[in-house]
């Protein structure tokens, strides 16, 4: 474990850290409230590209967590920003939901299946074989392949669902073309979130529940990384990885005392 530095900026994963299967993690409400009252800039990060910022804010509010829409940063927003930087005013064939299409429209992108610059794969609960087939043919025709995140499965009350990474693997197998994944563990997503809040890596903490996405991403971005044990990675699994988090705690309930008021 590394010595803790002063934390002036906070980044946090959502699922497994603040909520678990739609329910708040015990103590998350107090943590979020303390963070808001501190005046410290923060962002809640999620690889989920289905929902818009406003959608997610409402869903968190239903779980008793008051997180403003503007404090949420999704892989859909990161993808839209990446494409706007790479090819302003471009076009894309999109497989995804409102979170992704809204972000791309806001970035000035045209959504089309007629000779698009990119095929952009995001999350949806209803992947269409017809759409996947169209994506394969467009990539074969020269469209560049982008995916919001590499997560192979997503949670549901009934069990695991195939997610963006699994569908991307199918398209890759059919075309031989690998996508560029924008979301975690790509450190670009964290750097983009940091830029939004004017943060610096030396004084920013990243809270996550997965060693293979949140923690490695935060580490590669140079952040102070905090693993909580309320999600995917458990304590006995940490030593399996060739890197370690800066701090391990049972849950975000243990972090409230680390949040110092702005200006102190």
HUHU-V221552 format. One record per run of one state. SS is the DSSP state (~ for helix, > for strand, _ for the rest). FROM is the first residue (numbers start at 1). LEN is the number of residues. If there is no record, write none. Layout:
ss->SS from->FROM len->LEN
ss->SS from->FROM len->LEN
This chain:
ss->_ from->1 len->8
ss->> from->9 len->5
ss->_ from->14 len->1
ss->> from->15 len->1
ss->_ from->16 len->3
ss->> from->19 len->2
ss->_ from->21 len->2
ss->> from->23 len->2
ss->_ from->25 len->3
ss->~ from->28 len->11
ss->_ from->39 len->2
ss->> from->41 len->6
ss->_ from->47 len->6
ss->~ from->53 len->10
ss->_ from->63 len->6
ss->~ from->69 len->3
ss->> from->72 len->3
ss->~ from->75 len->12
ss->_ from->87 len->4
ss->> from->91 len->5
ss->_ from->96 len->2
ss->~ from->98 len->9
ss->_ from->107 len->3
ss->> from->110 len->2
ss->_ from->112 len->6
ss->> from->118 len->4
ss->_ from->122 len->7
ss->~ from->129 len->12
ss->_ from->141 len->3
ss->> from->144 len->4
ss->_ from->148 len->5
ss->> from->153 len->2
ss->_ from->155 len->6
ss->> from->161 len->2
ss->_ from->163 len->1
ss->~ from->164 len->12
ss->_ from->176 len->4
ss->> from->180 len->2
ss->_ from->182 len->5
ss->~ from->187 len->11
ss->_ from->198 len->3
ss->~ from->201 len->3
ss->> from->204 len->5
ss->_ from->209 len->2
ss->~ from->211 len->10
ss->_ from->221 len->3
ss->> from->224 len->5
ss->_ from->229 len->6
ss->~ from->235 len->6
ss->_ from->241 len->6
ss->> from->247 len->3
ss->_ from->250 len->2
ss->~ from->252 len->3
ss->_ from->255 len->1
ss->~ from->256 len->3
ss->_ from->259 len->6
